[in-house]
Amino acid sequence: MSITAEQFKEFFRHHAAGVSLVTVFSKEREAFGFTASSLASLSADPAYATVNLAANTSTSKIIEVGSRVAIHTLSKEQLALAQELAGPRENRFQSEGWDITLDAPENKNASAILRAEVSEIHPVAGSLILVLKAHESNTFTFPERPLVYFNREFI
């Protein structure tokens, strides 16, 4: 017995996942980023995480092994920030709080930021699995209500 794509999607509509932003610069220092509900801890010592993105996105075309990324965690109050990076590319990095002078774009309004370097990229079924070696983090606020993606919407 095999599962259909629709059955698989329906299953994951029942799965709530935290929302994070992943940001990176191209070689020309153009800011790129995306929202992710696939961030996962891989190892604490050494510190590695993984995140997935579709292989046909603008970010997937510029990210490479060695790219420096910033991973932002968000609270429900930062919904607009998630919508900004989930929206059209030309509307990203327009809101207040972005610092584009660092190794990767960072927004000071995030609840926490993890700085990492892409150490491996694995293409799988039209997506990319990024393995990230973390090198620094800052926590700013502990969200009472973290931003979550559930049933195809941010809640």
Phi and psi in radians as a Rosetta constraint file:
Dihedral C 1 N 2 CA 2 C 2 CIRCULARHARMONIC -2.146 0.35
Dihedral N 2 CA 2 C 2 N 3 CIRCULARHARMONIC 2.735 0.35
Dihedral C 2 N 3 CA 3 C 3 CIRCULARHARMONIC -1.626 0.35
Dihedral N 3 CA 3 C 3 N 4 CIRCULARHARMONIC 2.484 0.35
Dihedral C 3 N 4 CA 4 C 4 CIRCULARHARMONIC -1.476 0.35
Dihedral N 4 CA 4 C 4 N 5 CIRCULARHARMONIC 2.844 0.35
Dihedral C 4 N 5 CA 5 C 5 CIRCULARHARMONIC -1.050 0.35
Dihedral N 5 CA 5 C 5 N 6 CIRCULARHARMONIC -0.700 0.35
Dihedral C 5 N 6 CA 6 C 6 CIRCULARHARMONIC -1.136 0.35
Dihedral N 6 CA 6 C 6 N 7 CIRCULARHARMONIC -0.718 0.35
Dihedral C 6 N 7 CA 7 C 7 CIRCULARHARMONIC -1.105 0.35
Dihedral N 7 CA 7 C 7 N 8 CIRCULARHARMONIC -0.712 0.35
Dihedral C 7 N 8 CA 8 C 8 CIRCULARHARMONIC -1.116 0.35
Dihedral N 8 CA 8 C 8 N 9 CIRCULARHARMONIC -0.799 0.35
Dihedral C 8 N 9 CA 9 C 9 CIRCULARHARMONIC -1.089 0.35
Dihedral N 9 CA 9 C 9 N 10 CIRCULARHARMONIC -0.716 0.35
Dihedral C 9 N 10 CA 10 C 10 CIRCULARHARMONIC -1.089 0.35
Dihedral N 10 CA 10 C 10 N 11 CIRCULARHARMONIC -0.714 0.35
Dihedral C 10 N 11 CA 11 C 11 CIRCULARHARMONIC -0.989 0.35
Dihedral N 11 CA 11 C 11 N 12 CIRCULARHARMONIC -0.842 0.35
Dihedral C 11 N 12 CA 12 C 12 CIRCULARHARMONIC -1.275 0.35
Dihedral N 12 CA 12 C 12 N 13 CIRCULARHARMONIC -0.284 0.35
Dihedral C 12 N 13 CA 13 C 13 CIRCULARHARMONIC -1.182 0.35
Dihedral N 13 CA 13 C 13 N 14 CIRCULARHARMONIC -0.317 0.35
Dihedral C 13 N 14 CA 14 C 14 CIRCULARHARMONIC -1.600 0.35
Dihedral N 14 CA 14 C 14 N 15 CIRCULARHARMONIC -0.019 0.35
Dihedral C 14 N 15 CA 15 C 15 CIRCULARHARMONIC -1.871 0.35
Dihedral N 15 CA 15 C 15 N 16 CIRCULARHARMONIC 2.050 0.35
Dihedral C 15 N 16 CA 16 C 16 CIRCULARHARMONIC -1.473 0.35
Dihedral N 16 CA 16 C 16 N 17 CIRCULARHARMONIC 2.443 0.35
Dihedral C 16 N 17 CA 17 C 17 CIRCULARHARMONIC -2.449 0.35
Dihedral N 17 CA 17 C 17 N 18 CIRCULARHARMONIC 2.509 0.35
Dihedral C 17 N 18 CA 18 C 18 CIRCULARHARMONIC -1.111 0.35
Dihedral N 18 CA 18 C 18 N 19 CIRCULARHARMONIC 2.614 0.35
Dihedral C 18 N 19 CA 19 C 19 CIRCULARHARMONIC -1.828 0.35
Dihedral N 19 CA 19 C 19 N 20 CIRCULARHARMONIC 2.300 0.35
Dihedral C 19 N 20 CA 20 C 20 CIRCULARHARMONIC -2.296 0.35
Dihedral N 20 CA 20 C 20 N 21 CIRCULARHARMONIC 2.814 0.35
Dihedral C 20 N 21 CA 21 C 21 CIRCULARHARMONIC -1.919 0.35
Dihedral N 21 CA 21 C 21 N 22 CIRCULARHARMONIC 2.428 0.35
Dihedral C 21 N 22 CA 22 C 22 CIRCULARHARMONIC -2.109 0.35
Dihedral N 22 CA 22 C 22 N 23 CIRCULARHARMONIC 2.185 0.35
Dihedral C 22 N 23 CA 23 C 23 CIRCULARHARMONIC -2.188 0.35
Dihedral N 23 CA 23 C 23 N 24 CIRCULARHARMONIC 2.665 0.35
Dihedral C 23 N 24 CA 24 C 24 CIRCULARHARMONIC -2.785 0.35
Dihedral N 24 CA 24 C 24 N 25 CIRCULARHARMONIC 2.733 0.35
Dihedral C 24 N 25 CA 25 C 25 CIRCULARHARMONIC -1.807 0.35
Dihedral N 25 CA 25 C 25 N 26 CIRCULARHARMONIC 2.554 0.35
Dihedral C 25 N 26 CA 26 C 26 CIRCULARHARMONIC -1.302 0.35
Dihedral N 26 CA 26 C 26 N 27 CIRCULARHARMONIC 3.044 0.35
Dihedral C 26 N 27 CA 27 C 27 CIRCULARHARMONIC -1.055 0.35
Dihedral N 27 CA 27 C 27 N 28 CIRCULARHARMONIC -0.469 0.35
Dihedral C 27 N 28 CA 28 C 28 CIRCULARHARMONIC -1.533 0.35
Dihedral N 28 CA 28 C 28 N 29 CIRCULARHARMONIC 0.132 0.35
Dihedral C 28 N 29 CA 29 C 29 CIRCULARHARMONIC 1.137 0.35
Dihedral N 29 CA 29 C 29 N 30 CIRCULARHARMONIC 0.554 0.35
Dihedral C 29 N 30 CA 30 C 30 CIRCULARHARMONIC -1.541 0.35
Dihedral N 30 CA 30 C 30 N 31 CIRCULARHARMONIC 2.313 0.35
Dihedral C 30 N 31 CA 31 C 31 CIRCULARHARMONIC -1.325 0.35
Dihedral N 31 CA 31 C 31 N 32 CIRCULARHARMONIC 2.333 0.35
Dihedral C 31 N 32 CA 32 C 32 CIRCULARHARMONIC -2.283 0.35
Dihedral N 32 CA 32 C 32 N 33 CIRCULARHARMONIC 2.713 0.35
Dihedral C 32 N 33 CA 33 C 33 CIRCULARHARMONIC -3.057 0.35
Dihedral N 33 CA 33 C 33 N 34 CIRCULARHARMONIC 2.906 0.35
Dihedral C 33 N 34 CA 34 C 34 CIRCULARHARMONIC -2.694 0.35
Dihedral N 34 CA 34 C 34 N 35 CIRCULARHARMONIC 2.781 0.35
Dihedral C 34 N 35 CA 35 C 35 CIRCULARHARMONIC -1.528 0.35
Dihedral N 35 CA 35 C 35 N 36 CIRCULARHARMONIC 2.545 0.35
Dihedral C 35 N 36 CA 36 C 36 CIRCULARHARMONIC -2.404 0.35
Dihedral N 36 CA 36 C 36 N 37 CIRCULARHARMONIC 2.415 0.35
Dihedral C 36 N 37 CA 37 C 37 CIRCULARHARMONIC -1.989 0.35
Dihedral N 37 CA 37 C 37 N 38 CIRCULARHARMONIC 0.265 0.35
Dihedral C 37 N 38 CA 38 C 38 CIRCULARHARMONIC -1.948 0.35
Dihedral N 38 CA 38 C 38 N 39 CIRCULARHARMONIC 0.161 0.35
Dihedral C 38 N 39 CA 39 C 39 CIRCULARHARMONIC -1.094 0.35
Dihedral N 39 CA 39 C 39 N 40 CIRCULARHARMONIC 2.334 0.35
Dihedral C 39 N 40 CA 40 C 40 CIRCULARHARMONIC -2.553 0.35
Dihedral N 40 CA 40 C 40 N 41 CIRCULARHARMONIC 2.523 0.35
Dihedral C 40 N 41 CA 41 C 41 CIRCULARHARMONIC -1.308 0.35
Dihedral N 41 CA 41 C 41 N 42 CIRCULARHARMONIC 2.327 0.35
Dihedral C 41 N 42 CA 42 C 42 CIRCULARHARMONIC -1.815 0.35
Dihedral N 42 CA 42 C 42 N 43 CIRCULARHARMONIC -0.737 0.35
Dihedral C 42 N 43 CA 43 C 43 CIRCULARHARMONIC -2.764 0.35
Dihedral N 43 CA 43 C 43 N 44 CIRCULARHARMONIC 2.468 0.35
Dihedral C 43 N 44 CA 44 C 44 CIRCULARHARMONIC -1.561 0.35
Dihedral N 44 CA 44 C 44 N 45 CIRCULARHARMONIC -0.514 0.35
Dihedral C 44 N 45 CA 45 C 45 CIRCULARHARMONIC -2.525 0.35
Dihedral N 45 CA 45 C 45 N 46 CIRCULARHARMONIC 1.694 0.35
Dihedral C 45 N 46 CA 46 C 46 CIRCULARHARMONIC -1.321 0.35
Dihedral N 46 CA 46 C 46 N 47 CIRCULARHARMONIC 2.794 0.35
Dihedral C 46 N 47 CA 47 C 47 CIRCULARHARMONIC -1.409 0.35
Dihedral N 47 CA 47 C 47 N 48 CIRCULARHARMONIC 1.879 0.35
Dihedral C 47 N 48 CA 48 C 48 CIRCULARHARMONIC -2.286 0.35
Dihedral N 48 CA 48 C 48 N 49 CIRCULARHARMONIC 2.552 0.35
Dihedral C 48 N 49 CA 49 C 49 CIRCULARHARMONIC -2.347 0.35
Dihedral N 49 CA 49 C 49 N 50 CIRCULARHARMONIC 2.898 0.35
Dihedral C 49 N 50 CA 50 C 50 CIRCULARHARMONIC -2.254 0.35
Dihedral N 50 CA 50 C 50 N 51 CIRCULARHARMONIC 2.689 0.35
Dihedral C 50 N 51 CA 51 C 51 CIRCULARHARMONIC -2.634 0.35
Dihedral N 51 CA 51 C 51 N 52 CIRCULARHARMONIC 2.619 0.35
Dihedral C 51 N 52 CA 52 C 52 CIRCULARHARMONIC -1.984 0.35
Dihedral N 52 CA 52 C 52 N 53 CIRCULARHARMONIC 2.613 0.35
Dihedral C 52 N 53 CA 53 C 53 CIRCULARHARMONIC -2.589 0.35
Dihedral N 53 CA 53 C 53 N 54 CIRCULARHARMONIC 2.684 0.35
Dihedral C 53 N 54 CA 54 C 54 CIRCULARHARMONIC -1.139 0.35
Dihedral N 54 CA 54 C 54 N 55 CIRCULARHARMONIC 2.479 0.35
Dihedral C 54 N 55 CA 55 C 55 CIRCULARHARMONIC -1.315 0.35
Dihedral N 55 CA 55 C 55 N 56 CIRCULARHARMONIC -0.126 0.35
Dihedral C 55 N 56 CA 56 C 56 CIRCULARHARMONIC -1.846 0.35
Dihedral N 56 CA 56 C 56 N 57 CIRCULARHARMONIC 0.325 0.35
Dihedral C 56 N 57 CA 57 C 57 CIRCULARHARMONIC -1.623 0.35
Dihedral N 57 CA 57 C 57 N 58 CIRCULARHARMONIC 2.854 0.35
Dihedral C 57 N 58 CA 58 C 58 CIRCULARHARMONIC -1.096 0.35
Dihedral N 58 CA 58 C 58 N 59 CIRCULARHARMONIC -0.677 0.35
Dihedral C 58 N 59 CA 59 C 59 CIRCULARHARMONIC -1.145 0.35
Dihedral N 59 CA 59 C 59 N 60 CIRCULARHARMONIC -0.667 0.35
Dihedral C 59 N 60 CA 60 C 60 CIRCULARHARMONIC -1.109 0.35
Dihedral N 60 CA 60 C 60 N 61 CIRCULARHARMONIC -0.410 0.35
Dihedral C 60 N 61 CA 61 C 61 CIRCULARHARMONIC -1.393 0.35
Dihedral N 61 CA 61 C 61 N 62 CIRCULARHARMONIC -0.316 0.35
Dihedral C 61 N 62 CA 62 C 62 CIRCULARHARMONIC -1.982 0.35
Dihedral N 62 CA 62 C 62 N 63 CIRCULARHARMONIC -0.315 0.35
Dihedral C 62 N 63 CA 63 C 63 CIRCULARHARMONIC -1.366 0.35
Dihedral N 63 CA 63 C 63 N 64 CIRCULARHARMONIC 2.492 0.35
Dihedral C 63 N 64 CA 64 C 64 CIRCULARHARMONIC -2.647 0.35
Dihedral N 64 CA 64 C 64 N 65 CIRCULARHARMONIC 2.933 0.35
Dihedral C 64 N 65 CA 65 C 65 CIRCULARHARMONIC -1.010 0.35
Dihedral N 65 CA 65 C 65 N 66 CIRCULARHARMONIC 2.302 0.35
Dihedral C 65 N 66 CA 66 C 66 CIRCULARHARMONIC 1.719 0.35
Dihedral N 66 CA 66 C 66 N 67 CIRCULARHARMONIC -0.264 0.35
Dihedral C 66 N 67 CA 67 C 67 CIRCULARHARMONIC -1.089 0.35
Dihedral N 67 CA 67 C 67 N 68 CIRCULARHARMONIC 2.430 0.35
Dihedral C 67 N 68 CA 68 C 68 CIRCULARHARMONIC -1.584 0.35
Dihedral N 68 CA 68 C 68 N 69 CIRCULARHARMONIC 2.300 0.35
Dihedral C 68 N 69 CA 69 C 69 CIRCULARHARMONIC -2.212 0.35
Dihedral N 69 CA 69 C 69 N 70 CIRCULARHARMONIC 2.743 0.35
Dihedral C 69 N 70 CA 70 C 70 CIRCULARHARMONIC -2.121 0.35
Dihedral N 70 CA 70 C 70 N 71 CIRCULARHARMONIC 2.224 0.35
Dihedral C 70 N 71 CA 71 C 71 CIRCULARHARMONIC -1.883 0.35
Dihedral N 71 CA 71 C 71 N 72 CIRCULARHARMONIC 2.163 0.35
Dihedral C 71 N 72 CA 72 C 72 CIRCULARHARMONIC -1.907 0.35
Dihedral N 72 CA 72 C 72 N 73 CIRCULARHARMONIC 2.301 0.35
Dihedral C 72 N 73 CA 73 C 73 CIRCULARHARMONIC -1.680 0.35
Dihedral N 73 CA 73 C 73 N 74 CIRCULARHARMONIC 2.636 0.35
Dihedral C 73 N 74 CA 74 C 74 CIRCULARHARMONIC -2.267 0.35
Dihedral N 74 CA 74 C 74 N 75 CIRCULARHARMONIC 2.649 0.35
Dihedral C 74 N 75 CA 75 C 75 CIRCULARHARMONIC -1.725 0.35
Dihedral N 75 CA 75 C 75 N 76 CIRCULARHARMONIC 2.952 0.35
Dihedral C 75 N 76 CA 76 C 76 CIRCULARHARMONIC -1.023 0.35
Dihedral N 76 CA 76 C 76 N 77 CIRCULARHARMONIC -0.539 0.35
Dihedral C 76 N 77 CA 77 C 77 CIRCULARHARMONIC -1.180 0.35
Dihedral N 77 CA 77 C 77 N 78 CIRCULARHARMONIC -0.242 0.35
Dihedral C 77 N 78 CA 78 C 78 CIRCULARHARMONIC -1.793 0.35
Dihedral N 78 CA 78 C 78 N 79 CIRCULARHARMONIC 0.464 0.35
Dihedral C 78 N 79 CA 79 C 79 CIRCULARHARMONIC -0.949 0.35
Dihedral N 79 CA 79 C 79 N 80 CIRCULARHARMONIC -0.743 0.35
Dihedral C 79 N 80 CA 80 C 80 CIRCULARHARMONIC -1.051 0.35
Dihedral N 80 CA 80 C 80 N 81 CIRCULARHARMONIC -0.582 0.35
Dihedral C 80 N 81 CA 81 C 81 CIRCULARHARMONIC -1.173 0.35
Dihedral N 81 CA 81 C 81 N 82 CIRCULARHARMONIC -0.727 0.35
Dihedral C 81 N 82 CA 82 C 82 CIRCULARHARMONIC -1.130 0.35
Dihedral N 82 CA 82 C 82 N 83 CIRCULARHARMONIC -0.737 0.35
Dihedral C 82 N 83 CA 83 C 83 CIRCULARHARMONIC -1.127 0.35
Dihedral N 83 CA 83 C 83 N 84 CIRCULARHARMONIC -0.609 0.35
Dihedral C 83 N 84 CA 84 C 84 CIRCULARHARMONIC -1.056 0.35
Dihedral N 84 CA 84 C 84 N 85 CIRCULARHARMONIC -0.835 0.35
Dihedral C 84 N 85 CA 85 C 85 CIRCULARHARMONIC -1.394 0.35
Dihedral N 85 CA 85 C 85 N 86 CIRCULARHARMONIC -0.261 0.35
Dihedral C 85 N 86 CA 86 C 86 CIRCULARHARMONIC -1.517 0.35
Dihedral N 86 CA 86 C 86 N 87 CIRCULARHARMONIC -0.232 0.35
Dihedral C 86 N 87 CA 87 C 87 CIRCULARHARMONIC -1.524 0.35
Dihedral N 87 CA 87 C 87 N 88 CIRCULARHARMONIC -2.911 0.35
Dihedral C 87 N 88 CA 88 C 88 CIRCULARHARMONIC -1.017 0.35
Dihedral N 88 CA 88 C 88 N 89 CIRCULARHARMONIC 2.467 0.35
Dihedral C 88 N 89 CA 89 C 89 CIRCULARHARMONIC -0.950 0.35
Dihedral N 89 CA 89 C 89 N 90 CIRCULARHARMONIC -0.685 0.35
Dihedral C 89 N 90 CA 90 C 90 CIRCULARHARMONIC -1.203 0.35
Dihedral N 90 CA 90 C 90 N 91 CIRCULARHARMONIC -0.242 0.35
Dihedral C 90 N 91 CA 91 C 91 CIRCULARHARMONIC -1.746 0.35
Dihedral N 91 CA 91 C 91 N 92 CIRCULARHARMONIC 0.036 0.35
Dihedral C 91 N 92 CA 92 C 92 CIRCULARHARMONIC -1.436 0.35
Dihedral N 92 CA 92 C 92 N 93 CIRCULARHARMONIC 2.706 0.35
Dihedral C 92 N 93 CA 93 C 93 CIRCULARHARMONIC 1.079 0.35
Dihedral N 93 CA 93 C 93 N 94 CIRCULARHARMONIC 0.569 0.35
Dihedral C 93 N 94 CA 94 C 94 CIRCULARHARMONIC -1.796 0.35
Dihedral N 94 CA 94 C 94 N 95 CIRCULARHARMONIC -0.392 0.35
Dihedral C 94 N 95 CA 95 C 95 CIRCULARHARMONIC -1.368 0.35
Dihedral N 95 CA 95 C 95 N 96 CIRCULARHARMONIC 2.972 0.35
Dihedral C 95 N 96 CA 96 C 96 CIRCULARHARMONIC -1.209 0.35
Dihedral N 96 CA 96 C 96 N 97 CIRCULARHARMONIC 2.654 0.35
Dihedral C 96 N 97 CA 97 C 97 CIRCULARHARMONIC 1.817 0.35
Dihedral N 97 CA 97 C 97 N 98 CIRCULARHARMONIC -0.182 0.35
Dihedral C 97 N 98 CA 98 C 98 CIRCULARHARMONIC -1.372 0.35
Dihedral N 98 CA 98 C 98 N 99 CIRCULARHARMONIC 2.309 0.35
Dihedral C 98 N 99 CA 99 C 99 CIRCULARHARMONIC -1.989 0.35
Dihedral N 99 CA 99 C 99 N 100 CIRCULARHARMONIC 1.958 0.35
Dihedral C 99 N 100 CA 100 C 100 CIRCULARHARMONIC -1.853 0.35
Dihedral N 100 CA 100 C 100 N 101 CIRCULARHARMONIC 0.404 0.35
Dihedral C 100 N 101 CA 101 C 101 CIRCULARHARMONIC -1.735 0.35
Dihedral N 101 CA 101 C 101 N 102 CIRCULARHARMONIC -0.020 0.35
Dihedral C 101 N 102 CA 102 C 102 CIRCULARHARMONIC -1.700 0.35
Dihedral N 102 CA 102 C 102 N 103 CIRCULARHARMONIC -3.008 0.35
Dihedral C 102 N 103 CA 103 C 103 CIRCULARHARMONIC -1.143 0.35
Dihedral N 103 CA 103 C 103 N 104 CIRCULARHARMONIC -0.514 0.35
Dihedral C 103 N 104 CA 104 C 104 CIRCULARHARMONIC -2.522 0.35
Dihedral N 104 CA 104 C 104 N 105 CIRCULARHARMONIC 2.640 0.35
Dihedral C 104 N 105 CA 105 C 105 CIRCULARHARMONIC -1.026 0.35
Dihedral N 105 CA 105 C 105 N 106 CIRCULARHARMONIC 2.378 0.35
Dihedral C 105 N 106 CA 106 C 106 CIRCULARHARMONIC -2.282 0.35
Dihedral N 106 CA 106 C 106 N 107 CIRCULARHARMONIC 2.506 0.35
Dihedral C 106 N 107 CA 107 C 107 CIRCULARHARMONIC -1.967 0.35
Dihedral N 107 CA 107 C 107 N 108 CIRCULARHARMONIC 2.085 0.35
Dihedral C 107 N 108 CA 108 C 108 CIRCULARHARMONIC -1.172 0.35
Dihedral N 108 CA 108 C 108 N 109 CIRCULARHARMONIC -0.150 0.35
Dihedral C 108 N 109 CA 109 C 109 CIRCULARHARMONIC -1.508 0.35
Dihedral N 109 CA 109 C 109 N 110 CIRCULARHARMONIC -0.079 0.35
Dihedral C 109 N 110 CA 110 C 110 CIRCULARHARMONIC -1.167 0.35
Dihedral N 110 CA 110 C 110 N 111 CIRCULARHARMONIC 2.763 0.35
Dihedral C 110 N 111 CA 111 C 111 CIRCULARHARMONIC -1.357 0.35
Dihedral N 111 CA 111 C 111 N 112 CIRCULARHARMONIC -0.478 0.35
Dihedral C 111 N 112 CA 112 C 112 CIRCULARHARMONIC -2.785 0.35
Dihedral N 112 CA 112 C 112 N 113 CIRCULARHARMONIC 2.701 0.35
Dihedral C 112 N 113 CA 113 C 113 CIRCULARHARMONIC -2.334 0.35
Dihedral N 113 CA 113 C 113 N 114 CIRCULARHARMONIC 2.304 0.35
Dihedral C 113 N 114 CA 114 C 114 CIRCULARHARMONIC -1.947 0.35
Dihedral N 114 CA 114 C 114 N 115 CIRCULARHARMONIC 2.185 0.35
Dihedral C 114 N 115 CA 115 C 115 CIRCULARHARMONIC -1.749 0.35
Dihedral N 115 CA 115 C 115 N 116 CIRCULARHARMONIC 2.316 0.35
Dihedral C 115 N 116 CA 116 C 116 CIRCULARHARMONIC -2.610 0.35
Dihedral N 116 CA 116 C 116 N 117 CIRCULARHARMONIC 2.977 0.35
Dihedral C 116 N 117 CA 117 C 117 CIRCULARHARMONIC -2.148 0.35
Dihedral N 117 CA 117 C 117 N 118 CIRCULARHARMONIC 2.422 0.35
Dihedral C 117 N 118 CA 118 C 118 CIRCULARHARMONIC -1.232 0.35
Dihedral N 118 CA 118 C 118 N 119 CIRCULARHARMONIC 2.070 0.35
Dihedral C 118 N 119 CA 119 C 119 CIRCULARHARMONIC -1.792 0.35
Dihedral N 119 CA 119 C 119 N 120 CIRCULARHARMONIC -0.450 0.35
Dihedral C 119 N 120 CA 120 C 120 CIRCULARHARMONIC -2.605 0.35
Dihedral N 120 CA 120 C 120 N 121 CIRCULARHARMONIC 2.618 0.35
Dihedral C 120 N 121 CA 121 C 121 CIRCULARHARMONIC -2.288 0.35
Dihedral N 121 CA 121 C 121 N 122 CIRCULARHARMONIC 2.194 0.35
Dihedral C 121 N 122 CA 122 C 122 CIRCULARHARMONIC -2.100 0.35
Dihedral N 122 CA 122 C 122 N 123 CIRCULARHARMONIC 1.959 0.35
Dihedral C 122 N 123 CA 123 C 123 CIRCULARHARMONIC -1.335 0.35
Dihedral N 123 CA 123 C 123 N 124 CIRCULARHARMONIC 2.261 0.35
Dihedral C 123 N 124 CA 124 C 124 CIRCULARHARMONIC -2.509 0.35
Dihedral N 124 CA 124 C 124 N 125 CIRCULARHARMONIC 2.072 0.35
Dihedral C 124 N 125 CA 125 C 125 CIRCULARHARMONIC 0.837 0.35
Dihedral N 125 CA 125 C 125 N 126 CIRCULARHARMONIC 0.866 0.35
Dihedral C 125 N 126 CA 126 C 126 CIRCULARHARMONIC 1.403 0.35
Dihedral N 126 CA 126 C 126 N 127 CIRCULARHARMONIC 0.162 0.35
Dihedral C 126 N 127 CA 127 C 127 CIRCULARHARMONIC -2.270 0.35
Dihedral N 127 CA 127 C 127 N 128 CIRCULARHARMONIC 2.951 0.35
Dihedral C 127 N 128 CA 128 C 128 CIRCULARHARMONIC -2.121 0.35
Dihedral N 128 CA 128 C 128 N 129 CIRCULARHARMONIC 2.292 0.35
Dihedral C 128 N 129 CA 129 C 129 CIRCULARHARMONIC -1.707 0.35
Dihedral N 129 CA 129 C 129 N 130 CIRCULARHARMONIC 2.068 0.35
Dihedral C 129 N 130 CA 130 C 130 CIRCULARHARMONIC -1.717 0.35
Dihedral N 130 CA 130 C 130 N 131 CIRCULARHARMONIC 2.229 0.35
Dihedral C 130 N 131 CA 131 C 131 CIRCULARHARMONIC -1.738 0.35
Dihedral N 131 CA 131 C 131 N 132 CIRCULARHARMONIC 2.164 0.35
Dihedral C 131 N 132 CA 132 C 132 CIRCULARHARMONIC -2.028 0.35
Dihedral N 132 CA 132 C 132 N 133 CIRCULARHARMONIC 2.214 0.35
Dihedral C 132 N 133 CA 133 C 133 CIRCULARHARMONIC -1.641 0.35
Dihedral N 133 CA 133 C 133 N 134 CIRCULARHARMONIC 1.954 0.35
Dihedral C 133 N 134 CA 134 C 134 CIRCULARHARMONIC -1.327 0.35
Dihedral N 134 CA 134 C 134 N 135 CIRCULARHARMONIC 2.485 0.35
Dihedral C 134 N 135 CA 135 C 135 CIRCULARHARMONIC -2.264 0.35
Dihedral N 135 CA 135 C 135 N 136 CIRCULARHARMONIC -0.183 0.35
Dihedral C 135 N 136 CA 136 C 136 CIRCULARHARMONIC -2.918 0.35
Dihedral N 136 CA 136 C 136 N 137 CIRCULARHARMONIC 2.615 0.35
Dihedral C 136 N 137 CA 137 C 137 CIRCULARHARMONIC -2.532 0.35
Dihedral N 137 CA 137 C 137 N 138 CIRCULARHARMONIC 2.688 0.35
Dihedral C 137 N 138 CA 138 C 138 CIRCULARHARMONIC -2.305 0.35
Dihedral N 138 CA 138 C 138 N 139 CIRCULARHARMONIC 2.321 0.35
Dihedral C 138 N 139 CA 139 C 139 CIRCULARHARMONIC -1.944 0.35
Dihedral N 139 CA 139 C 139 N 140 CIRCULARHARMONIC 2.314 0.35
Dihedral C 139 N 140 CA 140 C 140 CIRCULARHARMONIC -1.874 0.35
Dihedral N 140 CA 140 C 140 N 141 CIRCULARHARMONIC -0.898 0.35
Dihedral C 140 N 141 CA 141 C 141 CIRCULARHARMONIC -2.426 0.35
Dihedral N 141 CA 141 C 141 N 142 CIRCULARHARMONIC 2.601 0.35
Dihedral C 141 N 142 CA 142 C 142 CIRCULARHARMONIC -1.658 0.35
Dihedral N 142 CA 142 C 142 N 143 CIRCULARHARMONIC 1.991 0.35
Dihedral C 142 N 143 CA 143 C 143 CIRCULARHARMONIC -1.220 0.35
Dihedral N 143 CA 143 C 143 N 144 CIRCULARHARMONIC 2.218 0.35
Dihedral C 143 N 144 CA 144 C 144 CIRCULARHARMONIC -1.224 0.35
Dihedral N 144 CA 144 C 144 N 145 CIRCULARHARMONIC -0.545 0.35
Dihedral C 144 N 145 CA 145 C 145 CIRCULARHARMONIC -2.293 0.35
Dihedral N 145 CA 145 C 145 N 146 CIRCULARHARMONIC 1.629 0.35
Dihedral C 145 N 146 CA 146 C 146 CIRCULARHARMONIC -1.161 0.35
Dihedral N 146 CA 146 C 146 N 147 CIRCULARHARMONIC 2.642 0.35
Dihedral C 146 N 147 CA 147 C 147 CIRCULARHARMONIC -1.321 0.35
Dihedral N 147 CA 147 C 147 N 148 CIRCULARHARMONIC 2.290 0.35
Dihedral C 147 N 148 CA 148 C 148 CIRCULARHARMONIC -2.238 0.35
Dihedral N 148 CA 148 C 148 N 149 CIRCULARHARMONIC 2.575 0.35
Dihedral C 148 N 149 CA 149 C 149 CIRCULARHARMONIC -1.862 0.35
Dihedral N 149 CA 149 C 149 N 150 CIRCULARHARMONIC 2.149 0.35
Dihedral C 149 N 150 CA 150 C 150 CIRCULARHARMONIC -2.593 0.35
Dihedral N 150 CA 150 C 150 N 151 CIRCULARHARMONIC 2.308 0.35
Dihedral C 150 N 151 CA 151 C 151 CIRCULARHARMONIC 0.900 0.35
Dihedral N 151 CA 151 C 151 N 152 CIRCULARHARMONIC 0.786 0.35
Dihedral C 151 N 152 CA 152 C 152 CIRCULARHARMONIC 1.200 0.35
Dihedral N 152 CA 152 C 152 N 153 CIRCULARHARMONIC 0.454 0.35
Dihedral C 152 N 153 CA 153 C 153 CIRCULARHARMONIC -2.619 0.35
Dihedral N 153 CA 153 C 153 N 154 CIRCULARHARMONIC 2.725 0.35
Dihedral C 153 N 154 CA 154 C 154 CIRCULARHARMONIC -1.391 0.35
Dihedral N 154 CA 154 C 154 N 155 CIRCULARHARMONIC 2.306 0.35
